[in-house]
Amino acid sequence: MFVIDKTLLKPNIPRTIRFTPILYDWLLKVSEDEELSFNQVVLLCCKNAMEQYNKTNLSEEKE
């Protein structure tokens, strides 16, 4: 389940991105299932990836 993060509200930097059909279909399904906009799901996925990336880098620095 996705939770709306207030830091992701009102995005204002327009970008164009191309998706593979499989990824697009999955994102569209999640947005419909969770009753979120497609854009919100993409932003949440990016935020989750950023957090995971930062966690990985922090744990590697500690080693």
CHARMM-style PDB file with segment names, atoms N, HN, CA, C and O in Angstrom:
ATOM      1  N   MET     1       0.838  -1.185   0.000  1.00  0.00      PROA
ATOM      2  CA  MET     1       0.000   0.000   0.000  1.00  0.00      PROA
ATOM      3  C   MET     1       0.880   1.244   0.000  1.00  0.00      PROA
ATOM      4  O   MET     1       1.871   1.319   0.726  1.00  0.00      PROA
ATOM      5  N   PHE     2       0.508   2.208  -0.815  1.00  0.00      PROA
ATOM      6  HN  PHE     2      -0.297   2.147  -1.405  1.00  0.00      PROA
ATOM      7  CA  PHE     2       1.239   3.455  -0.877  1.00  0.00      PROA
ATOM      8  C   PHE     2       0.630   4.459   0.094  1.00  0.00      PROA
ATOM      9  O   PHE     2      -0.585   4.494   0.290  1.00  0.00      PROA
ATOM     10  N   VAL     3       1.479   5.264   0.692  1.00  0.00      PROA
ATOM     11  HN  VAL     3       2.466   5.236   0.533  1.00  0.00      PROA
ATOM     12  CA  VAL     3       1.043   6.337   1.581  1.00  0.00      PROA
ATOM     13  C   VAL     3       1.459   7.649   0.937  1.00  0.00      PROA
ATOM     14  O   VAL     3       2.588   7.784   0.467  1.00  0.00      PROA
ATOM     15  N   ILE     4       0.556   8.606   0.914  1.00  0.00      PROA
ATOM     16  HN  ILE     4      -0.362   8.496   1.296  1.00  0.00      PROA
ATOM     17  CA  ILE     4       0.891   9.903   0.310  1.00  0.00      PROA
ATOM     18  C   ILE     4       1.845  10.662   1.217  1.00  0.00      PROA
ATOM     19  O   ILE     4       1.581  10.850   2.404  1.00  0.00      PROA
ATOM     20  N   ASP     5       2.939  11.086   0.649  1.00  0.00      PROA
ATOM     21  HN  ASP     5       3.154  10.933  -0.316  1.00  0.00      PROA
ATOM     22  CA  ASP     5       3.966  11.837   1.364  1.00  0.00      PROA
ATOM     23  C   ASP     5       3.790  13.307   1.005  1.00  0.00      PROA
ATOM     24  O   ASP     5       3.842  13.668  -0.171  1.00  0.00      PROA
ATOM     25  N   LYS     6       3.587  14.145   1.993  1.00  0.00      PROA
ATOM     26  HN  LYS     6       3.545  13.852   2.948  1.00  0.00      PROA
ATOM     27  CA  LYS     6       3.335  15.566   1.748  1.00  0.00      PROA
ATOM     28  C   LYS     6       4.492  16.269   1.051  1.00  0.00      PROA
ATOM     29  O   LYS     6       4.291  17.311   0.427  1.00  0.00      PROA
ATOM     30  N   THR     7       5.705  15.715   1.145  1.00  0.00      PROA
ATOM     31  HN  THR     7       5.868  14.868   1.651  1.00  0.00      PROA
ATOM     32  CA  THR     7       6.839  16.331   0.450  1.00  0.00      PROA
ATOM     33  C   THR     7       6.725  16.153  -1.061  1.00  0.00      PROA
ATOM     34  O   THR     7       7.440  16.804  -1.823  1.00  0.00      PROA
ATOM     35  N   LEU     8       5.827  15.275  -1.490  1.00  0.00      PROA
ATOM     36  HN  LEU     8       5.246  14.747  -0.871  1.00  0.00      PROA
ATOM     37  CA  LEU     8       5.661  15.038  -2.927  1.00  0.00      PROA
ATOM     38  C   LEU     8       4.465  15.760  -3.518  1.00  0.00      PROA
ATOM     39  O   LEU     8       4.153  15.582  -4.695  1.00  0.00      PROA
ATOM     40  N   LEU     9       3.794  16.571  -2.718  1.00  0.00      PROA
ATOM     41  HN  LEU     9       4.048  16.716  -1.761  1.00  0.00      PROA
ATOM     42  CA  LEU     9       2.632  17.297  -3.216  1.00  0.00      PROA
ATOM     43  C   LEU     9       3.059  18.498  -4.043  1.00  0.00      PROA
ATOM     44  O   LEU     9       4.106  19.100  -3.803  1.00  0.00      PROA
ATOM     45  N   LYS    10       2.245  18.826  -5.001  1.00  0.00      PROA
ATOM     46  HN  LYS    10       1.395  18.337  -5.196  1.00  0.00      PROA
ATOM     47  CA  LYS    10       2.428  19.983  -5.881  1.00  0.00      PROA
ATOM     48  C   LYS    10       3.779  19.992  -6.607  1.00  0.00      PROA
ATOM     49  O   LYS    10       4.523  20.969  -6.520  1.00  0.00      PROA
ATOM     50  N   PRO    11       4.092  18.919  -7.311  1.00  0.00      PROA
ATOM     51  CA  PRO    11       5.335  18.933  -8.096  1.00  0.00      PROA
ATOM     52  C   PRO    11       5.228  19.995  -9.185  1.00  0.00      PROA
ATOM     53  O   PRO    11       4.165  20.190  -9.774  1.00  0.00      PROA
ATOM     54  N   ASN    12       6.335  20.674  -9.445  1.00  0.00      PROA
ATOM     55  HN  ASN    12       7.198  20.516  -8.967  1.00  0.00      PROA
ATOM     56  CA  ASN    12       6.255  21.779 -10.407  1.00  0.00      PROA
ATOM     57  C   ASN    12       7.386  21.790 -11.436  1.00  0.00      PROA
ATOM     58  O   ASN    12       7.585  22.796 -12.119  1.00  0.00      PROA
ATOM     59  N   ILE    13       8.112  20.712 -11.555  1.00  0.00      PROA
ATOM     60  HN  ILE    13       7.951  19.895 -11.000  1.00  0.00      PROA
ATOM     61  CA  ILE    13       9.177  20.645 -12.559  1.00  0.00      PROA
ATOM     62  C   ILE    13       8.743  19.649 -13.636  1.00  0.00      PROA
ATOM     63  O   ILE    13       8.765  18.440 -13.405  1.00  0.00      PROA
ATOM     64  N   PRO    14       8.354  20.145 -14.800  1.00  0.00      PROA
ATOM     65  CA  PRO    14       7.889  19.240 -15.853  1.00  0.00      PROA
ATOM     66  C   PRO    14       9.053  18.521 -16.529  1.00  0.00      PROA
ATOM     67  O   PRO    14      10.083  19.125 -16.831  1.00  0.00      PROA
ATOM     68  N   ARG    15       8.874  17.229 -16.761  1.00  0.00      PROA
ATOM     69  HN  ARG    15       8.038  16.738 -16.516  1.00  0.00      PROA
ATOM     70  CA  ARG    15       9.878  16.418 -17.457  1.00  0.00      PROA
ATOM     71  C   ARG    15       9.139  15.426 -18.348  1.00  0.00      PROA
ATOM     72  O   ARG    15       7.990  15.073 -18.083  1.00  0.00      PROA
ATOM     73  N   THR    16       9.793  14.993 -19.379  1.00  0.00      PROA
ATOM     74  HN  THR    16      10.726  15.280 -19.595  1.00  0.00      PROA
ATOM     75  CA  THR    16       9.246  13.952 -20.242  1.00  0.00      PROA
ATOM     76  C   THR    16      10.024  12.684 -19.979  1.00  0.00      PROA
ATOM     77  O   THR    16      11.253  12.701 -19.913  1.00  0.00      PROA
ATOM     78  N   ILE    17       9.307  11.582 -19.828  1.00  0.00      PROA
ATOM     79  HN  ILE    17       8.309  11.568 -19.881  1.00  0.00      PROA
ATOM     80  CA  ILE    17       9.955  10.303 -19.571  1.00  0.00      PROA
ATOM     81  C   ILE    17       9.241   9.235 -20.388  1.00  0.00      PROA
ATOM     82  O   ILE    17       8.029   9.302 -20.591  1.00  0.00      PROA
ATOM     83  N   ARG    18       9.994   8.258 -20.851  1.00  0.00      PROA
ATOM     84  HN  ARG    18      10.979   8.204 -20.686  1.00  0.00      PROA
ATOM     85  CA  ARG    18       9.416   7.161 -21.615  1.00  0.00      PROA
ATOM     86  C   ARG    18       9.517   5.881 -20.799  1.00  0.00      PROA
ATOM     87  O   ARG    18      10.545   5.605 -20.181  1.00  0.00      PROA
ATOM     88  N   PHE    19       8.443   5.106 -20.805  1.00  0.00      PROA
ATOM     89  HN  PHE    19       7.608   5.331 -21.308  1.00  0.00      PROA
ATOM     90  CA  PHE    19       8.389   3.866 -20.051  1.00  0.00      PROA
ATOM     91  C   PHE    19       8.338   2.680 -21.003  1.00  0.00      PROA
ATOM     92  O   PHE    19       7.861   2.791 -22.132  1.00  0.00      PROA
ATOM     93  N   THR    20       8.830   1.559 -20.533  1.00  0.00      PROA
ATOM     94  HN  THR    20       9.217   1.469 -19.615  1.00  0.00      PROA
ATOM     95  CA  THR    20       8.610   0.320 -21.265  1.00  0.00      PROA
ATOM     96  C   THR    20       7.144  -0.072 -21.058  1.00  0.00      PROA
ATOM     97  O   THR    20       6.536   0.337 -20.069  1.00  0.00      PROA
ATOM     98  N   PRO    21       6.575  -0.850 -21.964  1.00  0.00      PROA
ATOM     99  CA  PRO    21       5.172  -1.244 -21.799  1.00  0.00      PROA
ATOM    100  C   PRO    21       4.899  -1.972 -20.479  1.00  0.00      PROA
ATOM    101  O   PRO    21       3.874  -1.723 -19.845  1.00  0.00      PROA
ATOM    102  N   ILE    22       5.785  -2.853 -20.062  1.00  0.00      PROA
ATOM    103  HN  ILE    22       6.618  -3.055 -20.577  1.00  0.00      PROA
ATOM    104  CA  ILE    22       5.574  -3.606 -18.821  1.00  0.00      PROA
ATOM    105  C   ILE    22       5.565  -2.671 -17.620  1.00  0.00      PROA
ATOM    106  O   ILE    22       4.698  -2.785 -16.754  1.00  0.00      PROA
ATOM    107  N   LEU    23       6.513  -1.754 -17.561  1.00  0.00      PROA
ATOM    108  HN  LEU    23       7.218  -1.661 -18.265  1.00  0.00      PROA
ATOM    109  CA  LEU    23       6.585  -0.826 -16.442  1.00  0.00      PROA
ATOM    110  C   LEU    23       5.394   0.130 -16.453  1.00  0.00      PROA
ATOM    111  O   LEU    23       4.814   0.416 -15.405  1.00  0.00      PROA
ATOM    112  N   TYR    24       5.033   0.617 -17.624  1.00  0.00      PROA
ATOM    113  HN  TYR    24       5.504   0.385 -18.475  1.00  0.00      PROA
ATOM    114  CA  TYR    24       3.878   1.517 -17.732  1.00  0.00      PROA
ATOM    115  C   TYR    24       2.610   0.826 -17.251  1.00  0.00      PROA
ATOM    116  O   TYR    24       1.842   1.393 -16.474  1.00  0.00      PROA
ATOM    117  N   ASP    25       2.395  -0.398 -17.717  1.00  0.00      PROA
ATOM    118  HN  ASP    25       3.018  -0.858 -18.348  1.00  0.00      PROA
ATOM    119  CA  ASP    25       1.189  -1.147 -17.320  1.00  0.00      PROA
ATOM    120  C   ASP    25       1.150  -1.358 -15.807  1.00  0.00      PROA
ATOM    121  O   ASP    25       0.093  -1.235 -15.188  1.00  0.00      PROA
ATOM    122  N   TRP    26       2.295  -1.676 -15.217  1.00  0.00      PROA
ATOM    123  HN  TRP    26       3.153  -1.776 -15.720  1.00  0.00      PROA
ATOM    124  CA  TRP    26       2.348  -1.896 -13.774  1.00  0.00      PROA
ATOM    125  C   TRP    26       2.049  -0.599 -13.016  1.00  0.00      PROA
ATOM    126  O   TRP    26       1.263  -0.601 -12.069  1.00  0.00      PROA
ATOM    127  N   LEU    27       2.665   0.493 -13.427  1.00  0.00      PROA
ATOM    128  HN  LEU    27       3.304   0.495 -14.197  1.00  0.00      PROA
ATOM    129  CA  LEU    27       2.420   1.785 -12.775  1.00  0.00      PROA
ATOM    130  C   LEU    27       0.959   2.203 -12.900  1.00  0.00      PROA
ATOM    131  O   LEU    27       0.373   2.730 -11.955  1.00  0.00      PROA
ATOM    132  N   LEU    28       0.384   1.966 -14.060  1.00  0.00      PROA
ATOM    133  HN  LEU    28       0.860   1.538 -14.828  1.00  0.00      PROA
ATOM    134  CA  LEU    28      -1.016   2.311 -14.281  1.00  0.00      PROA
ATOM    135  C   LEU    28      -1.920   1.467 -13.380  1.00  0.00      PROA
ATOM    136  O   LEU    28      -2.872   1.987 -12.799  1.00  0.00      PROA
ATOM    137  N   LYS    29      -1.629   0.181 -13.263  1.00  0.00      PROA
ATOM    138  HN  LYS    29      -0.855  -0.241 -13.736  1.00  0.00      PROA
ATOM    139  CA  LYS    29      -2.420  -0.698 -12.398  1.00  0.00      PROA
ATOM    140  C   LYS    29      -2.323  -0.259 -10.940  1.00  0.00      PROA
ATOM    141  O   LYS    29      -3.331  -0.200 -10.236  1.00  0.00      PROA
ATOM    142  N   VAL    30      -1.106   0.050 -10.489  1.00  0.00      PROA
ATOM    143  HN  VAL    30      -0.287   0.002 -11.062  1.00  0.00      PROA
ATOM    144  CA  VAL    30      -0.933   0.505  -9.106  1.00  0.00      PROA
ATOM    145  C   VAL    30      -1.700   1.800  -8.882  1.00  0.00      PROA
ATOM    146  O   VAL    30      -2.362   1.955  -7.855  1.00  0.00      PROA
ATOM    147  N   SER    31      -1.623   2.726  -9.820  1.00  0.00      PROA
ATOM    148  HN  SER    31      -1.085   2.600 -10.654  1.00  0.00      PROA
ATOM    149  CA  SER    31      -2.326   4.003  -9.644  1.00  0.00      PROA
ATOM    150  C   SER    31      -3.836   3.787  -9.561  1.00  0.00      PROA
ATOM    151  O   SER    31      -4.516   4.461  -8.787  1.00  0.00      PROA
ATOM    152  N   GLU    32      -4.360   2.858 -10.347  1.00  0.00      PROA
ATOM    153  HN  GLU    32      -3.808   2.311 -10.975  1.00  0.00      PROA
ATOM    154  CA  GLU    32      -5.796   2.574 -10.293  1.00  0.00      PROA
ATOM    155  C   GLU    32      -6.157   1.848  -9.000  1.00  0.00      PROA
ATOM    156  O   GLU    32      -7.144   2.191  -8.348  1.00  0.00      PROA
ATOM    157  N   ASP    33      -5.362   0.846  -8.627  1.00  0.00      PROA
ATOM    158  HN  ASP    33      -4.561   0.567  -9.156  1.00  0.00      PROA
ATOM    159  CA  ASP    33      -5.631   0.071  -7.405  1.00  0.00      PROA
ATOM    160  C   ASP    33      -5.572   0.939  -6.148  1.00  0.00      PROA
ATOM    161  O   ASP    33      -6.377   0.769  -5.232  1.00  0.00      PROA
ATOM    162  N   GLU    34      -4.627   1.859  -6.108  1.00  0.00      PROA
ATOM    163  HN  GLU    34      -3.973   1.997  -6.852  1.00  0.00      PROA
ATOM    164  CA  GLU    34      -4.420   2.696  -4.924  1.00  0.00      PROA
ATOM    165  C   GLU    34      -5.176   4.022  -4.994  1.00  0.00      PROA
ATOM    166  O   GLU    34      -5.132   4.822  -4.059  1.00  0.00      PROA
ATOM    167  N   GLU    35      -5.868   4.244  -6.108  1.00  0.00      PROA
ATOM    168  HN  GLU    35      -5.903   3.594  -6.867  1.00  0.00      PROA
ATOM    169  CA  GLU    35      -6.625   5.477  -6.325  1.00  0.00      PROA
ATOM    170  C   GLU    35      -5.736   6.715  -6.189  1.00  0.00      PROA
ATOM    171  O   GLU    35      -6.084   7.689  -5.521  1.00  0.00      PROA
ATOM    172  N   LEU    36      -4.589   6.641  -6.840  1.00  0.00      PROA
ATOM    173  HN  LEU    36      -4.307   5.851  -7.383  1.00  0.00      PROA
ATOM    174  CA  LEU    36      -3.641   7.761  -6.902  1.00  0.00      PROA
ATOM    175  C   LEU    36      -3.431   8.120  -8.357  1.00  0.00      PROA
ATOM    176  O   LEU    36      -3.710   7.322  -9.252  1.00  0.00      PROA
ATOM    177  N   SER    37      -2.941   9.320  -8.587  1.00  0.00      PROA
ATOM    178  HN  SER    37      -2.715   9.969  -7.860  1.00  0.00      PROA
ATOM    179  CA  SER    37      -2.628   9.688  -9.964  1.00  0.00      PROA
ATOM    180  C   SER    37      -1.387   8.921 -10.413  1.00  0.00      PROA
ATOM    181  O   SER    37      -0.563   8.501  -9.601  1.00  0.00      PROA
ATOM    182  N   PHE    38      -1.281   8.754 -11.709  1.00  0.00      PROA
ATOM    183  HN  PHE    38      -1.950   9.095 -12.369  1.00  0.00      PROA
ATOM    184  CA  PHE    38      -0.108   8.093 -12.279  1.00  0.00      PROA
ATOM    185  C   PHE    38       1.156   8.825 -11.854  1.00  0.00      PROA
ATOM    186  O   PHE    38       2.150   8.204 -11.479  1.00  0.00      PROA
ATOM    187  N   ASN    39       1.108  10.151 -11.916  1.00  0.00      PROA
ATOM    188  HN  ASN    39       0.300  10.656 -12.221  1.00  0.00      PROA
ATOM    189  CA  ASN    39       2.256  10.967 -11.543  1.00  0.00      PROA
ATOM    190  C   ASN    39       2.654  10.742 -10.081  1.00  0.00      PROA
ATOM    191  O   ASN    39       3.839  10.643  -9.766  1.00  0.00      PROA
ATOM    192  N   GLN    40       1.668  10.664  -9.199  1.00  0.00      PROA
ATOM    193  HN  GLN    40       0.705  10.744  -9.455  1.00  0.00      PROA
ATOM    194  CA  GLN    40       1.947  10.450  -7.775  1.00  0.00      PROA
ATOM    195  C   GLN    40       2.636   9.110  -7.552  1.00  0.00      PROA
ATOM    196  O   GLN    40       3.555   9.014  -6.740  1.00  0.00      PROA
ATOM    197  N   VAL    41       2.202   8.080  -8.263  1.00  0.00      PROA
ATOM    198  HN  VAL    41       1.455   8.158  -8.923  1.00  0.00      PROA
ATOM    199  CA  VAL    41       2.828   6.759  -8.132  1.00  0.00      PROA
ATOM    200  C   VAL    41       4.275   6.815  -8.603  1.00  0.00      PROA
ATOM    201  O   VAL    41       5.161   6.256  -7.958  1.00  0.00      PROA
ATOM    202  N   VAL    42       4.516   7.483  -9.717  1.00  0.00      PROA
ATOM    203  HN  VAL    42       3.796   7.937 -10.241  1.00  0.00      PROA
ATOM    204  CA  VAL    42       5.896   7.605 -10.220  1.00  0.00      PROA
ATOM    205  C   VAL    42       6.758   8.342  -9.198  1.00  0.00      PROA
ATOM    206  O   VAL    42       7.885   7.927  -8.928  1.00  0.00      PROA
ATOM    207  N   LEU    43       6.239   9.434  -8.625  1.00  0.00      PROA
ATOM    208  HN  LEU    43       5.324   9.771  -8.844  1.00  0.00      PROA
ATOM    209  CA  LEU    43       6.998  10.183  -7.618  1.00  0.00      PROA
ATOM    210  C   LEU    43       7.284   9.327  -6.382  1.00  0.00      PROA
ATOM    211  O   LEU    43       8.386   9.370  -5.836  1.00  0.00      PROA
ATOM    212  N   LEU    44       6.296   8.554  -5.947  1.00  0.00      PROA
ATOM    213  HN  LEU    44       5.400   8.519  -6.391  1.00  0.00      PROA
ATOM    214  CA  LEU    44       6.497   7.674  -4.788  1.00  0.00      PROA
ATOM    215  C   LEU    44       7.549   6.607  -5.072  1.00  0.00      PROA
ATOM    216  O   LEU    44       8.380   6.300  -4.217  1.00  0.00      PROA
ATOM    217  N   CYS    45       7.507   6.050  -6.267  1.00  0.00      PROA
ATOM    218  HN  CYS    45       6.832   6.299  -6.962  1.00  0.00      PROA
ATOM    219  CA  CYS    45       8.518   5.054  -6.648  1.00  0.00      PROA
ATOM    220  C   CYS    45       9.915   5.681  -6.650  1.00  0.00      PROA
ATOM    221  O   CYS    45      10.869   5.072  -6.167  1.00  0.00      PROA
ATOM    222  N   CYS    46      10.032   6.874  -7.181  1.00  0.00      PROA
ATOM    223  HN  CYS    46       9.256   7.368  -7.573  1.00  0.00      PROA
ATOM    224  CA  CYS    46      11.320   7.570  -7.200  1.00  0.00      PROA
ATOM    225  C   CYS    46      11.798   7.871  -5.785  1.00  0.00      PROA
ATOM    226  O   CYS    46      12.977   7.704  -5.473  1.00  0.00      PROA
ATOM    227  N   LYS    47      10.885   8.313  -4.936  1.00  0.00      PROA
ATOM    228  HN  LYS    47       9.928   8.449  -5.189  1.00  0.00      PROA
ATOM    229  CA  LYS    47      11.249   8.610  -3.549  1.00  0.00      PROA
ATOM    230  C   LYS    47      11.712   7.348  -2.835  1.00  0.00      PROA
ATOM    231  O   LYS    47      12.714   7.372  -2.120  1.00  0.00      PROA
ATOM    232  N   ASN    48      10.990   6.242  -3.022  1.00  0.00      PROA
ATOM    233  HN  ASN    48      10.176   6.222  -3.603  1.00  0.00      PROA
ATOM    234  CA  ASN    48      11.392   4.982  -2.398  1.00  0.00      PROA
ATOM    235  C   ASN    48      12.747   4.508  -2.904  1.00  0.00      PROA
ATOM    236  O   ASN    48      13.565   4.011  -2.130  1.00  0.00      PROA
ATOM    237  N   ALA    49      12.982   4.661  -4.198  1.00  0.00      PROA
ATOM    238  HN  ALA    49      12.318   5.065  -4.826  1.00  0.00      PROA
ATOM    239  CA  ALA    49      14.282   4.286  -4.767  1.00  0.00      PROA
ATOM    240  C   ALA    49      15.396   5.170  -4.204  1.00  0.00      PROA
ATOM    241  O   ALA    49      16.489   4.684  -3.913  1.00  0.00      PROA
ATOM    242  N   MET    50      15.122   6.461  -4.051  1.00  0.00      PROA
ATOM    243  HN  MET    50      14.234   6.857  -4.288  1.00  0.00      PROA
ATOM    244  CA  MET    50      16.107   7.386  -3.493  1.00  0.00      PROA
ATOM    245  C   MET    50      16.448   7.008  -2.047  1.00  0.00      PROA
ATOM    246  O   MET    50      17.617   7.009  -1.659  1.00  0.00      PROA
ATOM    247  N   GLU    51      15.427   6.687  -1.261  1.00  0.00      PROA
ATOM    248  HN  GLU    51      14.478   6.686  -1.577  1.00  0.00      PROA
ATOM    249  CA  GLU    51      15.664   6.292   0.129  1.00  0.00      PROA
ATOM    250  C   GLU    51      16.481   5.000   0.203  1.00  0.00      PROA
ATOM    251  O   GLU    51      17.390   4.885   1.025  1.00  0.00      PROA
ATOM    252  N   GLN    52      16.160   4.041  -0.646  1.00  0.00      PROA
ATOM    253  HN  GLN    52      15.421   4.135  -1.314  1.00  0.00      PROA
ATOM    254  CA  GLN    52      16.912   2.780  -0.664  1.00  0.00      PROA
ATOM    255  C   GLN    52      18.355   3.021  -1.102  1.00  0.00      PROA
ATOM    256  O   GLN    52      19.287   2.449  -0.537  1.00  0.00      PROA
ATOM    257  N   TYR    53      18.527   3.859  -2.097  1.00  0.00      PROA
ATOM    258  HN  TYR    53      17.770   4.324  -2.556  1.00  0.00      PROA
ATOM    259  CA  TYR    53      19.870   4.198  -2.577  1.00  0.00      PROA
ATOM    260  C   TYR    53      20.684   4.849  -1.461  1.00  0.00      PROA
ATOM    261  O   TYR    53      21.850   4.508  -1.258  1.00  0.00      PROA
ATOM    262  N   ASN    54      20.067   5.788  -0.738  1.00  0.00      PROA
ATOM    263  HN  ASN    54      19.120   6.064  -0.902  1.00  0.00      PROA
ATOM    264  CA  ASN    54      20.762   6.466   0.359  1.00  0.00      PROA
ATOM    265  C   ASN    54      21.097   5.503   1.490  1.00  0.00      PROA
ATOM    266  O   ASN    54      22.183   5.589   2.064  1.00  0.00      PROA
ATOM    267  N   LYS    55      20.193   4.591   1.823  1.00  0.00      PROA
ATOM    268  HN  LYS    55      19.311   4.521   1.357  1.00  0.00      PROA
ATOM    269  CA  LYS    55      20.456   3.585   2.855  1.00  0.00      PROA
ATOM    270  C   LYS    55      21.641   2.709   2.463  1.00  0.00      PROA
ATOM    271  O   LYS    55      22.519   2.436   3.282  1.00  0.00      PROA
ATOM    272  N   THR    56      21.659   2.275   1.219  1.00  0.00      PROA
ATOM    273  HN  THR    56      20.946   2.496   0.554  1.00  0.00      PROA
ATOM    274  CA  THR    56      22.732   1.414   0.720  1.00  0.00      PROA
ATOM    275  C   THR    56      24.073   2.137   0.789  1.00  0.00      PROA
ATOM    276  O   THR    56      25.073   1.565   1.226  1.00  0.00      PROA
ATOM    277  N   ASN    57      24.089   3.376   0.363  1.00  0.00      PROA
ATOM    278  HN  ASN    57      23.277   3.841   0.009  1.00  0.00      PROA
ATOM    279  CA  ASN    57      25.334   4.145   0.372  1.00  0.00      PROA
ATOM    280  C   ASN    57      25.814   4.402   1.799  1.00  0.00      PROA
ATOM    281  O   ASN    57      27.015   4.345   2.064  1.00  0.00      PROA
ATOM    282  N   LEU    58      24.898   4.682   2.716  1.00  0.00      PROA
ATOM    283  HN  LEU    58      23.922   4.728   2.501  1.00  0.00      PROA
ATOM    284  CA  LEU    58      25.279   4.913   4.113  1.00  0.00      PROA
ATOM    285  C   LEU    58      25.854   3.654   4.733  1.00  0.00      PROA
ATOM    286  O   LEU    58      26.848   3.724   5.457  1.00  0.00      PROA
ATOM    287  N   SER    59      25.246   2.495   4.464  1.00  0.00      PROA
ATOM    288  HN  SER    59      24.438   2.438   3.877  1.00  0.00      PROA
ATOM    289  CA  SER    59      25.745   1.253   5.049  1.00  0.00      PROA
ATOM    290  C   SER    59      27.101   0.882   4.446  1.00  0.00      PROA
ATOM    291  O   SER    59      27.941   0.309   5.140  1.00  0.00      PROA
ATOM    292  N   GLU    60      27.327   1.194   3.181  1.00  0.00      PROA
ATOM    293  HN  GLU    60      26.645   1.660   2.618  1.00  0.00      PROA
ATOM    294  CA  GLU    60      28.613   0.913   2.546  1.00  0.00      PROA
ATOM    295  C   GLU    60      29.709   1.825   3.127  1.00  0.00      PROA
ATOM    296  O   GLU    60      30.853   1.398   3.276  1.00  0.00      PROA
ATOM    297  N   GLU    61      29.361   3.069   3.452  1.00  0.00      PROA
ATOM    298  HN  GLU    61      28.431   3.416   3.331  1.00  0.00      PROA
ATOM    299  CA  GLU    61      30.337   3.996   4.037  1.00  0.00      PROA
ATOM    300  C   GLU    61      30.752   3.567   5.425  1.00  0.00      PROA
ATOM    301  O   GLU    61      31.886   3.820   5.831  1.00  0.00      PROA
ATOM    302  N   LYS    62      29.858   2.918   6.172  1.00  0.00      PROA
ATOM    303  HN  LYS    62      28.936   2.713   5.842  1.00  0.00      PROA
ATOM    304  CA  LYS    62      30.157   2.483   7.532  1.00  0.00      PROA
ATOM    305  C   LYS    62      31.073   1.271   7.549  1.00  0.00      PROA
ATOM    306  O   LYS    62      31.734   1.009   8.554  1.00  0.00      PROA
ATOM    307  N   GLU    63      31.120   0.532   6.455  1.00  0.00      PROA
ATOM    308  HN  GLU    63      30.583   0.745   5.638  1.00  0.00      PROA
ATOM    309  CA  GLU    63      31.926  -0.703   6.421  1.00  0.00      PROA
ATOM    310  C   GLU    63      33.400  -0.428   6.277  1.00  0.00      PROA
ATOM    311  OT1 GLU    63      34.201  -1.361   6.234  1.00  0.00      PROA
TER     312      GLU     63
END
